[in-house]
Amino acid sequence: MRIVGGSLGGRVLRAPTGAATRPTSEKVREAMFGILGSVEGQVVLDLFAGSGAVAIEALSRGAAHAVLCETGKGAIAAIRGNLDALALADRATLITADALRVAAQIPPNGAWGLVFIDPPYASDLAIRAAQAIPRAHLAAGARIVIEHDRRHAPPEALGSLLRTDHRRYGDTLLSFYEAQP
């Protein structure tokens, strides 16, 4: 697994072993960041971070800071290894706590400009996590991306979040949301 673009493009990422984590593929990350456009200077929240690939991709593409939330031991080890190997420790914070609690916390480095939510597919955690983020913690024009499968698609609206785009890449789907004023 590699970083697709930005200053760290081509660098190899470590992935957790076992079936408990499903890293976002290079193809999906490339497509997602193509749709999102610039993330320069944004503060990123990556809930259910897995290997940290999405947050690291955002940092490679100019995001100012990323907070990665993960509780799986193998995934935590992979994230720490990736952040250390890429010298990103000063631009990333790893939080090993419940994603719903982290979503509700005040962002440490400014309002969230991009939130990526990729929980286990067969759950309602994506919806609950998106709804747990207070509107006041989102920057103007903030975008929330939920990765899911076709059987667990989130609704068109999640409180003040409205879906603006929906894409399919094989069995993986991405739903893009923006906070409404």
N, C-alpha and C positions, 0 to 999 in steps of 0.2 A: 504494500500500500504506500502510495507516494502523495506528496503535496502537489497539487495540480498547477497552481499559479502563484504569482507574486515573487517576493524576494527570496523565498525558500523553495520555490518551484523545483520539483524533481527530487527533493530530499525524501528519504525513506522514513516512514512512520512505523512504529511498533504497534501491533494489535494484540489485545488480550487473547489468551488461548481459551479454548472451549466454546461451547455453544451459547453461553449466557449473554454474550455481547455480539451485536450485529453491526459492525462498522459501516458507516455511510460510504458507498463506493466512490471511486474517483470520478466515474461518469456522472453520478448524481451530484457530487460536490461541484464539478465543473459546470454543469447545467444550472444548478442553484445560484452560484455566484455570477453566472452570465445573466440570469434574470434579475438578480438583486442590483447589479452594477457596483458602483464604488461603495466600499465600507470604510474608506479612509477616515481615520480619526474617531470612529465609533467605539462605543463600549458594548461588548458582546456578552450575552449570557447563553451558555450551552448547558441545558438541563439534560440529564441522562447522557453524559458526555461520551461514555464508552472509551474509545482510544484517544479522544480529544481532537480527532481529525478536522471537524468542522470549525472549532474555535481556532485551532492552529492555522487552518486555511485562511480564516479571517485575519489573523495576525500577520500572516505572510502577505496578505493583500492590503495591509496598512491600517487595520483596526488599532486603536490606541491601547486597549486593554481587553482581556477576556476573563470571565469567571466561568470555570468549568465545575459542574456539580455531578458527582458520581459516588456511589456507595459500594460497588462491586470491588472486591480486593484485587482481582486480576486487572480490572480496568484502571483502578487507581495506580497500580504499579506501572502499567503501560503509559498512562498520562504523565506521571512523574518522569519516567524515562524519556519520553518524547520531549517534554519541556526542557529537561536538562540537556539532552543531546543537541537541541536546537537553540540553546541559550536564550530561552524565552521566559525564564522564571521572573524577571523584573516586569514583564508585561502580562502575566497571567497569574490568576489565583485559583487554586484547586480547593474546593469545599467538599468535604466528605460528610454530607448531611442529607436529610430528606429533601427531595427536589421541591415539594410543595412549600416547605418552610423557606427554602432559599428563594423561591420565586416571589414570596411576599416581603422579603427583606429589602432594605434600602440599598441601592447599588453603591458599591464602595468608591467608584471613580466617575460619577456622573450618571445621568439617566441612560437606560438601555436604548441603544440604537438598533440593535439586532438581537432577537431571541430565537434560539433554535431548540426545538423540543422533539426528542426522539425516544419516547419510552418504549417498553415492550408493547408490541402491536395489540395483543389481545387484552387490552385494559382501557379504562377511561382516564388514565393518567394524563394524557395529552390535553384533554379538555379541562381537567381540574387544574393542571399547571398553568395553562394560559389564563384561566379565570382567576388564578391566585395572584397574578401580577397586578399591583395597583396601577391605575391609569397614570397617577402622578409620578411613577417610576419609569415611564416611557418617554423618550425624547420625542420632539415634534417629528412626525414622519417615520416613527419607529416601525419596524417590520418584524413580524413573528412568523417563523416557518415551522410547520409541523410535518414531520415525516411519519407516514403511516402506510398501512396496506389497504386494499380496496374494501375489505370487510369492516374496517374500523375508521371510516372517514369522519372527520369532525364536521359539524354543521357550518352553514354559510356565515353565521354570526355567533360570536362568543362574547357576550356583553357588548362592550364598545368596540370590539375587534370585528372587522368585516373582511371576509375572504375576497381577495383581489385577483387571485390566480390559482390554478390547480393543474398540476402536471403529473404525468405517469411515466415511469421508467421501469419497464418490466413489472415486477411485483411491488415495487416501491413507488409511492405517491408522495408528492409534496403539496401542501396547502399553504399559500401565502396570505397573511393577514396584515392589515394596517389598522392602527388605532384611529378611531374617528374622534374629532374634537367635541 
